[in-house]
């Protein structure tokens, strides 16, 4: 005997509810295969569900589309901060600046390696230290480091911070939609189950050759097991 399969994708859920709702609007109330109460629920729930799924997809697409630009902004900020540190170290090697200069930036005075900035948090932390350290050193009468100047570094760093905040906002929005839709999917599944149960119950007294098509007309999806499918195909060939 064929078995029904409840929708397991958003598109299938929407399609199942649409068909049931459209069929419910076409049929007179006294001939309906499921209750008017469920029609009201479908009318209320379906637009909300469709809208939230659309918003989630749009939010995810926006986040994905911005990711390439964001990666480039991160790369530029890391490049300028790293280059600033290297230029400062070269000035120390040339004895143009004392080794103690590194302390202004939170670096070890006897260490010339560039600190790790592989993660966004490291980049945020070191960018802040470098910018604040150079501005403080200049206020103390130090000669500004050039090529790049701290003003140029600051522009690249601020661009990164702005993009980082925007990307986190997009990610938070996408997560909110995802969590909301997780609950809505459970509600959709429960509603479809109620509708399909009532439809099948209404058609339960019909012979199988009429019962299945009648239920399928309301959007119920049936699947044949392998042996049943072969029998159904043989029967269809025999009738043709």
N, C-alpha and C positions, 0 to 999 in steps of 0.2 A: 504494500500500500504506500502511495506517495506520502512524504512527510513535508511539513511546512518548515521554512527557515526564516526566522526573524531577521530583519535588516541588521547588518553589522558595519555599515558605513554611513556617514552623514547623508550622502546623496541618496542612498537606499531608504533611509529613514524618512527623508523629505518626500521621496517619491511615494512611499507607502501611505503616508498621511494625506498627501495631495489626492491620490486616487480614491481613498476612502471618503475624503471630504467631498470631492467632486461628485462621486456616485451618490453620496448622501443628499446632496442638493438636487440631484436629478430625479430621485425616486420620491413618490408621495410618502408622507410620514407613516401611513398604515402599511406600507410595503417595505419599509426600511429593514435591513438585516441587522442593524445595531441601533442602540437607543438614541433618542434626541439629546440626552444628557451628554453623550460622548461627542456628538456633532458640535455642541457648544464648546466642549473642551478643545476639540481640534481647531475650531475657529479662533479660539483665544491663543492656543499654544503654538500652532504652526508658524504664524508670522514672526513671533518672538524668536522661535528656534532658528528660522531661516536668517533673520537679521543678525543674531549673535554669531552664527557660523560664518556669515559674510564678513562681519567685523573682525573675527579672528583671522580669517584668510588675508584680509587687507592689511591687518597689523603685521602679520608674519611676512607678507610680501614686502611691505615697507621696510621692515627691519632687515630683510635679506638684501634688498636693493641698495640700502645705505651701507652695507657691510664693507663693500669694496672701497668706497670713499673713506670710511672710517679707518680701515687698515692703512690707507695711504697717509692719513692725518697722524696716526700713531707712529708710522715709520719716520715721517718728517720731524716730529717732536723728538723722537729718540735720536735721530741723526744730529740735530742741532745741539742737543744737550751733550751728547757724546763728543761732538767736535769741539764744543766749548771747553770741556774738561781736558781734551788732548792739547788744545792750543795753550791752555793754562799750564799744563805740564811741560810743554816745550819751552815756555818762557822761563820756567824754573830751571830746566836743563841748561838754558843759555845764561843763567844767573841774572836774568832780568827781573825775576821775582824770587823772594825767599821761599824755601820749602814750607815755612809756616803758613803761607798763603792758603794751602789746602785746607787748613783748619776752618777757614771761613765757610767752607762748603760742607763741612762735616766729614771730610776725608782725612785719612791718616797722613800725617806730614811726611812720613818716610815711605809712602806707598804711591806709586804712579799708575797703577792699573785703574781702568774705568770700571766703576761699580756695575753690577748686573741691573739691567733695566728691561728684562725679558717680559715681565708681567706688567699689567696696567698699573697695579698698586705700586710697584717699584718705580715705574716711570713718574707717577704722580708725586711720590715721596722725594725722589732725587731731583726732579724738576723744581719743586718748591725750595729745596735746600740750596740748589745752585743759584736760582734767581735771587732769593733773599740774601744769600751769602755774598754775592757779587754787589748787590745794591748796598749792603752794609759796609763792605770793604771800600766802595767808592766814597760813601759818606765819611769814612774814616780818613779819606785823603789818598786812597790807592788809585793807581793809574788803571783806567778801564781796559779790560781785555777786548780786543777787536777781532773781527773776522772769525766767528760772528760776535757782534756786540750782544750784551745781555738783553738789549731792547728787542733785537731780532729773535733771540731765543725765546723771550717772553711771549712774543706774538705767536710763534709756533706752539708753545706750551699752552697758551690760552685757547688756541684753536682746538687742540687736543682735548682740553678740559670740557669745552663746550660740546664737542662731538661725543665725548665719553658720557656726559650727562644726557644728551639726546638719545644715545644708543641705549643707555640704561632705562630711560623712560619708555622707549619702544619695547624693550624686553619685558619691562614690568607690565605694560599694557597687554602684550601678547600673553603673558602668564596669567593675568587676570581673566582674559577671555577664555583661555584654556581651562582654567579651574571652573569658571562659570559654566562652560559648555560641557564639562565632565558631568556636572549635576543635571544639566538639561538633557543630556543623552540618556541618563537613567530615567528621567521623567518621560522622554519620548518613547523609550523601550516599553515602559509600563503602560503608557497610553495605547501604543500599537498592539500590545498583548491583549489589553481589554477589548479593543475594537475587534481584533481577529477572533478572539474567543466568542464574542457575541455573534459574529457573522457565521462562524462554523456551527455554533449551537442552533442558529436559525435555520441553517441549511442541512442540519443533521438527519432530517427525515427524508431527504431527497435521495434517489438512487445515485450511486457513485458517478455515473457518467454525466449526471446533471449537477451533482453537489459540488464537485471540484470546479467546473467552469463558473458556476454561480459565485463561489467564493473568490475565485481568481478575478472575477469582474470587479470585486471590491479591493483588489490589490494584494490579496494573499498570494504568496509565492510558494509553489510546491516543487519538490524535487523527487525524482524517481531514483531508487537504488539501482545498481547496475543491472541486476536480473530483471527488475520490474521495467526498466527502460527498454530492454530487449523485447520483453513481452508486449509492451505498449506499441513499439515500432512494428512488431509482427502483426498485431491486431489492426493497426492502421493500414498496413499493406494489404491485408486480407479484405478490408472494407473497400479499398480503392480499386 
